[in-house]
Amino acid sequence: MSDDDASEYHEEKRATHVDLDAERAVLGAAILDNTITGKLLPIVRPADFYHPAHSVVWEVVEHLARQTARAIGRVHLGGRDVPNGETVV
């Protein structure tokens, strides 16, 4: 099978396994519960979604999760990042 044939086969196979309700369920669960988001981030990629808008939503979920992960354990005071628990006088 040539690379072109393999690519066409993959696209056909992918198109036959489309479940937009499942995509919506994954996105909804990730948006509503950050513990679920943490479990999904290592395994779900934007390209896993058939609907282009769902891919964009997942990219936003990933971006927000990365920002939140950086913010956890940090407090922003007076233009300076300070680890939680440190006293700033």
Backbone hydrogen bonds in HBPLUS format (Angstrom, degrees):
<---DONOR---> <-ACCEPTOR-->    atom                        ^
c    i                          cat <-CA-CA->   ^        H-A-AA   ^      H-
h    n   atom  resd res      DA  || num        DHA   H-A  angle D-A-AA Bond
n    s   type  num  typ     dist DA aas  dist angle  dist       angle   num
A0006-ALA N   A0002-SER O   2.90 MM   4  6.15 159.2  1.94 152.3 158.3     1
A0007-SER N   A0003-ASP O   2.92 MM   4  6.09 154.0  1.99 144.6 151.6     2
A0008-GLU N   A0004-ASP O   2.96 MM   4  6.20 161.8  1.99 150.2 154.7     3
A0009-TYR N   A0005-ASP O   2.88 MM   4  6.06 159.6  1.92 148.7 154.8     4
A0010-HIS N   A0006-ALA O   2.89 MM   4  6.07 159.0  1.94 146.7 152.3     5
A0011-GLU N   A0007-SER O   2.97 MM   4  6.22 162.0  2.00 150.3 154.8     6
A0012-GLU N   A0008-GLU O   2.91 MM   4  6.11 161.6  1.94 151.4 156.6     7
A0013-LYS N   A0009-TYR O   2.84 MM   4  6.00 167.5  1.86 154.7 158.4     8
A0014-ARG N   A0010-HIS O   2.81 MM   4  5.93 160.5  1.85 149.4 155.5     9
A0015-ALA N   A0011-GLU O   2.92 MM   4  6.05 160.5  1.96 146.9 152.0    10
A0016-THR N   A0012-GLU O   3.10 MM   4  6.35 139.8  2.27 144.1 154.3    11
A0016-THR N   A0013-LYS O   3.22 MM   3  5.26 129.1  2.49  94.7 107.7    12
A0017-HIS N   A0014-ARG O   3.10 MM   3  5.37 152.6  2.18 106.7 115.1    13
A0022-ALA N   A0019-ASP O   3.02 MM   3  5.31 121.8  2.38 102.4 116.5    14
A0023-GLU N   A0019-ASP O   3.04 MM   4  6.45 153.8  2.11 149.3 157.4    15
A0024-ARG N   A0020-LEU O   2.90 MM   4  6.15 159.4  1.94 147.4 152.6    16
A0025-ALA N   A0021-ASP O   2.91 MM   4  6.12 150.3  2.00 141.7 150.2    17
A0026-VAL N   A0022-ALA O   2.96 MM   4  6.22 158.7  2.00 151.7 156.2    18
A0027-LEU N   A0023-GLU O   3.04 MM   4  6.29 168.9  2.05 154.2 156.8    19
A0028-GLY N   A0024-ARG O   2.81 MM   4  5.93 163.6  1.84 150.4 155.7    20
A0029-ALA N   A0025-ALA O   2.91 MM   4  5.99 163.4  1.93 148.2 152.7    21
A0030-ALA N   A0026-VAL O   3.01 MM   4  6.16 161.1  2.04 149.1 154.4    22
A0031-ILE N   A0027-LEU O   2.93 MM   4  6.10 153.4  2.00 149.5 156.8    23
A0032-LEU N   A0028-GLY O   2.95 MM   4  6.07 155.2  2.01 148.8 155.3    24
A0033-ASP N   A0029-ALA O   2.99 MM   4  5.93 143.8  2.12 147.5 155.1    25
A0036-ILE N   A0033-ASP O   3.05 MM   3  5.50 130.3  2.31 108.9 120.8    26
A0037-THR N   A0033-ASP O   3.16 MM   4  6.55 154.6  2.22 145.2 152.9    27
A0038-GLY N   A0034-ASN O   3.06 MM   4  6.21 157.7  2.11 140.7 144.8    28
A0039-LYS N   A0035-THR O   3.34 MM   4  6.58 142.3  2.50 133.1 141.9    29
A0039-LYS N   A0036-ILE O   3.04 MM   3  5.12 124.1  2.36  97.4 111.9    30
A0040-LEU N   A0036-ILE O   2.95 MM   4  6.22 143.6  2.08 150.0 160.9    31
A0040-LEU N   A0037-THR O   3.06 MM   3  5.07 123.5  2.40  96.2 111.0    32
A0041-LEU N   A0037-THR O   2.90 MM   4  6.01 152.9  1.97 161.3 166.9    33
A0043-ILE N   A0040-LEU O   2.91 MM   3  5.48 144.5  2.04 118.6 129.3    34
A0044-VAL N   A0040-LEU O   2.88 MM   4  5.68 150.3  1.96 170.8 172.5    35
A0048-ASP N   A0045-ARG O   2.85 MM   3  5.37 159.1  1.89 118.9 126.1    36
A0049-PHE N   A0046-PRO O   3.17 MM   3  5.89 168.3  2.19 119.9 123.4    37
A0054-HIS N   A0051-HIS O   2.97 MM   3  5.32 125.4  2.28 107.3 121.5    38
A0055-SER N   A0051-HIS O   3.21 MM   4  6.65 147.2  2.33 149.7 159.3    39
A0056-VAL N   A0052-PRO O   3.15 MM   4  6.51 153.9  2.22 147.5 153.8    40
A0057-VAL N   A0053-ALA O   2.95 MM   4  6.24 159.8  1.99 148.9 154.3    41
A0058-TRP N   A0054-HIS O   2.93 MM   4  6.14 158.6  1.98 146.4 152.1    42
A0059-GLU N   A0055-SER O   2.97 MM   4  6.26 151.0  2.06 144.5 152.5    43
A0060-VAL N   A0056-VAL O   3.07 MM   4  6.42 150.7  2.16 148.0 155.5    44
A0061-VAL N   A0057-VAL O   2.92 MM   4  6.28 157.4  1.97 151.0 157.6    45
A0062-GLU N   A0058-TRP O   2.85 MM   4  6.13 164.0  1.88 155.0 158.6    46
A0063-HIS N   A0059-GLU O   2.93 MM   4  6.13 161.4  1.97 144.8 150.2    47
A0064-LEU N   A0060-VAL O   2.86 MM   4  6.07 170.7  1.87 159.0 160.7    48
A0065-ALA N   A0061-VAL O   2.91 MM   4  6.04 154.4  1.98 148.7 156.3    49
A0066-ARG N   A0062-GLU O   2.96 MM   4  6.22 155.3  2.02 151.2 157.4    50
A0067-GLN N   A0063-HIS O   3.00 MM   4  6.30 160.0  2.04 151.6 157.2    51
A0068-THR N   A0064-LEU O   2.88 MM   4  6.02 160.0  1.92 148.1 153.8    52
A0069-ALA N   A0065-ALA O   2.90 MM   4  6.04 156.9  1.95 145.2 151.6    53
A0070-ARG N   A0066-ARG O   3.09 MM   4  6.33 151.8  2.18 144.9 151.6    54
A0071-ALA N   A0067-GLN O   3.01 MM   4  6.24 144.2  2.14 141.6 152.0    55
A0071-ALA N   A0068-THR O   3.05 MM   3  4.94 118.1  2.45  91.8 107.7    56
A0072-ILE N   A0068-THR O   2.93 MM   4  6.13 144.0  2.06 153.2 161.8    57
A0074-ARG N   A0071-ALA O   2.96 MM   3  5.30 154.4  2.02 135.8 133.7    58
A0084-ASN N   A0073-GLY O   3.20 MM  11  5.44 164.3  2.23 125.5 126.1    59
A0075-VAL N   A0082-VAL O   2.91 MM   7  5.33 152.5  1.98 146.6 155.8    60
A0082-VAL N   A0075-VAL O   2.87 MM   7  5.33 166.1  1.89 159.1 163.8    61
A0077-LEU N   A0080-ARG O   3.01 MM   3  5.37 168.5  2.03 154.7 151.2    62
A0080-ARG N   A0077-LEU O   2.86 MM   3  5.37 157.0  1.92 120.1 128.0    63
A0086-GLU N   A0083-PRO O   3.20 MM   3  5.93 165.5  2.22 138.7 141.5    64
